[in-house]
Amino acid sequence: MELWEYASHDAVGLRGLITSGQVTAAEVEDAARRALEAANERVNGLALPIFDPALDHADDGPLAGVPFLIKDSGPMAEGVPFFLGSRAIPGVTPRHDTDLMRRVRAAGLVTLGLTTVPELVVSFATESLRYGPTRNPWRPDRGAGGSSGGAAALVAAGAVPVAHANDGAGSVRLPASCCGLVGLKPSRGRTPCGPDLGEPGFGMAVESGLTRTVRDAARYLDAIRGPAAGDKYTAPPPPRPYEEELAADPPRLRVAVTTRAWPGAPVDSEVAGATARTGRLLEEMGHTVVEAGPQVDRDAVLRTIMTQMVALVAPLLLAPRRPDPARMEAVSRRILRMAEERSALDLIAGLDEQNRLTRTVGAFFTEYDLLVTPTLARLPAPHGTLRYDDPDHTVESWLRTEFDYGPFTSLFNISGQPAVSLPLAQSRDGLPIGVQLVAPYGREDLLFRVAARLEEAVPWRDRVPPEGLRRAGGR
């Protein structure tokens, strides 16, 4: 199997080739290994050498034989060390799979590697001191987003058609926007988080993945969705598989469109234009479109995310051997210190603020069926823009820098609605521009219906990054 041919197929396409006998799973895996080697040289997206052999997996699942990658923050796979992108963490080796990893194996996904992340997986730029910058296959001088930047860069380059990603403030959607991918953040409780965690980031972080097509996102979510035993949050089950929603038209919707960032950050004119065009396209499809957005306080969002960060770093502070702060990057040290200084009353106040924001956004979706926003406020940023290792940053000043770049995503981690970034436009210079769609809680089915119609109207599949392995027009 030639590399360009392999890279031109999405996950559903590769599974179809295997099922029909046109290629074998072994041939696909061989091509994936060669593709990973070639792509990683260009984008630096692997945290470890390619797994040899691949992790055990079923041979009869809905994605059996499809190459896959996991992120250097989980899902934890038995025997695979994780580092959280930090030089201070020598490698934590799990003794068992997480619930999500068991579903990945049951789906038949062929896990071949571990992808790069920023230190402690909290930045919107994947450029840790441990791994160096992960490069965007559209422009190597630009970042791939974060924290799932390694996954995004390798999927966009054609190394694998789907990779694991998780999202605590935009870590699926922002890399999707930077790299021209489909990035879905499911509803709170849609995918499993256990058994070792009960509510990652106080329920604001969810497990998902990155794909190049909407149909891959639907099949992947069908394979991993649903609560595991003991999960604290459980989203309502869908009436039918998400893959079946792709052929169905949505009803006439009340659509709100906004390009105004609630943190007050300026929005690039090309990014705003792409969002406005999406609104006009939805109007042409018969939906009622108005300019509107949730009215929330920027500082409340920042304070709630700071509360979430305490939960994300607490396991490091509770570990028998804490990581050495001297080997960590500047903002990581600040975050650990902040977490140590927070009181129980501080945490309760933060959770109360999360509740108020959740109620505000929930009320907004009693009036509207869909919200359309930019995913990022700007085009993919040059390396070094967010300055995670800058000792002059406080946690708050760094978060403000982050949210000036990506102000539109974290609110829906706080409130729990499903949201997807779609690669609906490109800049004059050929950089991807993502547009975010947000639906009411539990309505991934609606997101898939609308996303499928937009993919038909504004097809992106033949856009090929210069540093990618695909050929334009390939299938």
N, C-alpha and C positions, 0 to 999 in steps of 0.2 A: 504494500500500500504506500503510495507516494505521500510525502509530507503534506503537500498542498491539497491533495485529495482528502486525506484524513482531516485536515484542519478546516476544510470547507463544509463538513457535516456538523450539525448540532447533535445533541445527545439522542433525541428521538430518531434522527436520521441514522446515526451509527447503530442504534439498537435494531432498527429496521433492516439494515444491511446484515447484521449478525443473524437475526431471526430468519431471513430469507435465504441464508446460506451463501450470500455473495462474498462475504469475508468471514473469517473465524474470529472469535474473541481474542485468540492469541495473536493474530495479525494486527488487530486493533491495538492491543497492548504494546506490541513491538513498535508500531508507528507512534504511539503516545510517548514511549520512552525516548525515541529519537527527537520527537517534537519538543519534549520538555528540555532536553539538553540544548537544542538549538535556541529555543525561546529564552531559556534562563540566561544564556550568555548575553542576550540583548537587554533583558529587563531586570535581572537579579531579583527573582520572585520566590526562590526556594530557600527555606531556612535550613534544610538538611540535604544530603545527597538523595537522589531518587531511591525509593524503597526497592530492595531486591531480596526476596520476592515482594510482590504486592501484598497488602493486608488481606487476610482471608475474607471471602465474600461468597454469597449464594450465586448459583449459575442460572437461576430461573426467575429472578426478580424483574420488575418493570423496567429497570435500567441495567440489566445484567450485561456485563462486558464493557460498560461505558467508563472511560478513565475519569478519575476524580482526585481531588486534593483536599486536605484538611488544614485548618488554620493553626498557627502557633499560639493558640489560646483554648483549644478544644474545638470539636468534640474530643474528649480524651479517649485514646485507643490504647488498650492494654499493651504495655511494653514500649510505647513510642514516647520518647522524652519531649517535654515542652519547656519553653524558655521565656515565654511572654516578651520576646524581643529584647531581653535584658542581659547584659554581661554579668549582672549580679546573681542570676539564677542559673546554676550549672546544669540544670536539666531535671525536671520532675517526671518520674516514670510511673504512670498509673498502673495499678494492679488489676484494674477491670475497665471495661468499656462503659462510657456513659450511655444513657438510653438512646440518645440521638445516634451514637456510633453503631449501636446494635441495629438501628433501622437503616443506616447507610449500608451496612453489610448485607442485611436482608434484601435490600433493593437491588443488590448485585453490582453496586458501584465498585470499581477497581481502584482502590486508594493507593496512589503512587508517590505521594510526597506531602511535605509540610510547608506551608506558605508563610512568607515574611509578614511581620506586623511592626508597628511602632512600639517602643518600650511601654509596657503595661497596657497595651492596646487601647490607649485613651486619646491618641492624636488623630487628626484628619490628614496627616502626612506620614507615609510609611518610609521613614528614613532614619532608623535607629542606628546608634553607634555600633551595636552588635552586628548588624547585617549590611549597613550602608544603605544608600538610597535605592528604592525600587523605582525603576524607570518606566515611564508611560510609553507604550508601544506606538502611540500617535506622535509623540515628541519626546525624545529621551531626556531633554533638559527640563521636562515638566514632571510633577509628581503624579502618582497613580491614585492618590486619595488614601484615606485611612478610616478605620484601622485595617480593613481587609484589602490592603493595596497589593500584596503579593498575589492573592487569588485573582483580583481583577486584572492585573497586568498579564498573567499567564492565560486566563480565559480569553482576553481580548487578542492576545498574540496568536491564539490558535493551538496552544499546547494541550489544553483539555477543553471540553465543551461546557463543563459545569464544575464549580468548586464550592466547598463550604465557605460560608461567611456568617458572622453574627453582627448584631446591630444594637448598640446601646445609646447612640445619639445621632446615628447616621452612617454607621460603619459599613453598611451594605450599599445604601443609596448613593453616598458621596463617591466611593470608588467606581460605582456603575456609571455615574455621570462623567467622571474624569476619563474613563476608558471606553465609553460607548457601549455599555452593556445594559441588560435588564437586571435591576436589583430590587427585590421584594423584601420589605419588612412585614412579616405577618402580624396579625393581632396578638395582643398579649394572651398567652396561654395556648396559642395554636400549635406550637411545636414544643417538644419536651426539653426540660433543662436539667433533669436529675440523673442519677439519684443523689449526688453529692451536694447539689445546690437546690435550694427551695424556691428562691426568687432572685435570680441574678440582677444586681443593680436595683434592688427593691422593686422588681417587676418591670424595670424599664429596658432590660436587655433581652433580646430574643434571638433564636437560632434560625438561620435561613441559608441562602446560597446566591451565587452569581451565575448568570447564563447569558447567551447571546440572543436567544429567542424567547418569546412569550410561551410557546408550547413547552419548551424545556422547563421554564419556571413552574408551569402548572403540573407537569408530570413529577418533577422533583418534590414539590410541596405535597402532592398526593402521597408520595412514598414515605414522607417523614412526619406528616401531620398527626395530630391527635395526642391526648394526654397520656402520660405514663402513670403507673400506679403511684399514688401519693402526691402528684403534682398539685401545687397550691392553687394555680389558676388553670381553668379549662375553658377554652373558647367554644361556642356552640358549634356542633358538627355541621358541615355543609350538607345541603339536600342531595347532592350528587358529586361525583369526582370533579375536581376543578378542570381537568382536561376536557370534560364534556361541555363546560361553559364557553369554550373558545368559539364554538360554532353558533352560539346564541347571541342575538342582538340584545343590548340592554333596553329597558323601557325608557320612555322619555324622562330625562333627568333634570333636576334643578342643580346647576353647576355654578359654583363660585370660583372666580379666578382672581388671584392677587399676585402682584410682583413687588409688593411692599413687605419688606422684612420686619417682623415684629421687634427684633432687636434694634431696628433703625439703621441697619447696615446699608450702604449704597449697593445697588444692583447694576451689573454691567448691562449696557444697552443691548448687546447681542443676546444675552441670557434673557432679559426681559422680553425682547422681541419674540424669541422662540416660545415663551410661555403664552404671550398674547396670541400668537398664531395658532397654538393648540386650542385656546379658547374659541377662536373663530371657526376652527375646523369642527369642534364639537357642536357649535351652533349650526353649522351647515348640515350636520348629521341629524338635526331636529331637536337638540336639547335646548333648554332655556339657560342662557348664560348671563351672569351678572358679575360685576366687580365687587368682591367682598372677601373677607378673611376673618379668622378669630381675633378678637381684641384681647391680647394678653400683655402682661408686663414683662419687659426684657429681664429686669433684675430678678423677678420671680423664677423665670426659666433658668437663669444662671445659678441661682441658689439651689434649685432643685437638682440640677446636674451635679453641683458640688456635693450634695447629699448622696447622690448615686455613687460618686467616686469613692466615698468612704466604704461603701459595700464592696466595691470592686477590689480595693487594695487591702481590706481587712484580713483575708486569708494569709497575706504576706506577714502582717503584724502578729497573727495568731500562730504562725508556723513555729515548730520547735527551734529552727535556725532561721532567723530573719536574714534577708538579703543585705549585703553590705551597702549602705547608702553611698559610700565613696565610689562605688563602681556603677552607680546609676546616673542618669542624666538629670539636669538641673531641675526641671519641672517635676520629674518623678520624686525627687527628694522633697520638694515642696508639698506634693500631694500626700506623701507618707507622714510628713510632719503635721499637716492639716488634719489628717485622719486621727492621729494620736491625740490631738488637742481638742477634738470635738467631744462634747458631752452628750449624754443620753437625751437631755432636753433639746440640744441642737438638732439631733436626729429627728425627734418627734416634731419639732417645728418645720423641718424640711419635708417630712412626710405629710404634714398638714398642708404645706404649700403645694405639694404634688396633687393632693386631693382637690384643692381649689382650681388648679389648672385643668385637671381632668374633667371637672364638672363644667368648666367654661367651654372646653372643646366639645364635650358631649352635647351641650345645649346647642352649639353651632350646627351640629349634624342632625338636629331635629328640624332644621330649616333647609338644609342642603343635602343632596345625595352624593355629591362629589366636590372636592376641592382641588384646584390646579394651581401649582406654584412652581417656581424654579426649584431645582434640587440644590445647586450651588448659587451663590451670589455672583461668582466670577468664573472665568475660564480656569481650567486646570493650572494650578500655581507652580511657578518655578521652584526647584528644590531650595530648601532653606527658608521659605517664606514664613512659616509658622514658628520657627526658632524654639523648638522644644528644649534644646540644651542651653538656652540663654539664662545665665544666672541672675539677670536683672528682672526676669519674669516673676511675678507672684502667681499663685493659682488663678486668681481672678483676672489679672491682666492677660494671662495666656488664654484663658477661656474666652475673653472678649475678642482676642485675635482670631481664635478658632471660629467663633460665631459671626464675626465679620465676613469670614470666608464661606461658612456653611450655616446660615441662620435659619433655614427652613425645615430642618429635619427633626431636631431633638424634641420639639414640642410633642410629636406623636409617639415618641418613646415614653414620654411622661404620661400621656393620656391613653395610649394603648391601641389606637386605630391602625389598621393596615395601610401601608403606603408603598408605592412602587415608583422607581425612577426609570423612565424610558428614554432611549437615545434618539430623540425626535428631531434633533437639529445639529448642525455643525457651524462653527465660526467661519469668518472669511478666510482664516488661516488654516482651516481644516481640523480644528480641535472639536472634540465631542461636546455637546450641550445636552444635559439631561433635564427632563421636565418631570416633576413629581405629581402623582395623583394620589389623593387620600380619600378613603371611603369610611363610612360609619363602622363602628366596632363589629367585627365578625363578618364583614362583607367582602372578603377576598373574591367571592364569586363575581361580584359587580366589577371589581378591579380587573379581573381577567377578561370579562366581556368587553369592557371599554378598551383595554390595552390591545386586545386582538383586533378590534376595528381600527385603532390608530396604527397598528403595525401594517395593516393592509393599505391604509391611506397614505402613510409616510414610511415606506419600507426602508429599513436600514441594513438589511442582511448583507448587501453587496458592498457596503463601505468597509474598506480593508485598511488597517493601520500600516504605515510604511515599514514598521519593524515587526510586522506579523508574518505568519506562514501561509495565510490564505491567498487565493487569487480572486480578483473581482469576477463575479458571475458564477463562481464555483458552487456546487451543491454537495 
